Amino acid sequence: MPVVKIKEGETFESAMRRFKKQCEKAGILSEIRKREHYEKPSVKIKRKRMAARKRALKKQKKLMA
């Protein structure tokens, strides 16, 4: 869980910006979006296979160039 301590003389906006950056690094927002709706195991496997295929094609293109 990201924690931000407000420094003396620091504005709320800058503290909020630091908090959002820490949340992004921790992957909290992506985790929330992922768990927002139930995903069937078959759909999850299909999505992972497609992502793996996309990574492999990208890697293959990079090696060819």
N, C-alpha and C positions, 0 to 999 in steps of 0.2 A: 504494500500500500504506500503510494507516494505521500511524503510529508514535506511541507514547505513551511519553514519558520520565517516570519516576516522580519527582515532586518530593520534596524533603526533608520528612519528617514526614507524607507522604501515605499513606493506607491503601491496601492492595491493592484493596479493593472500589471505592474511588473511581477509581482508575486503570483498573480493569476497566470501570467504567461509562463513562468517557471513551473508552476503546477501542471499546466497543460502539457508542457514539454516532457515532464517526468511521466505523466500518464501515457503519453505516446510511446516513450521508450519502454515502459513496462508492458505495453500491449493491452492495456485495459479496454480501450475503446473497441479494438478489433475483437476482443473476447466477448464483449457485450453484444456486438452485432452478430457474432457467430451463435450465441446462445439465445438470441431473441426469439427464434422459432425452432421447433423441433425438426431435426433432420433425420430421416430414416437411414439406417445403416447402409442400405444399398445405394442411396443417393450420396452418402458420405464417401463410400468406396469409389464410386464413379467419379466424384469431384477430385479425389486424391489421384486417381489414375490419369485424369486429364491434366492435372497440374504437373505430374511427373513426366508425361509425354511432352508437354510444353517446355519444361526445363531441358529435357533431352534434345529436343529440336533446336532450342536456343544454343545449347552447348555445341551441338554438331555444326551449326552455322558459324559459330565463333571459331571453331577449329578449321573450317574450310577457308575462311577469309584470311 
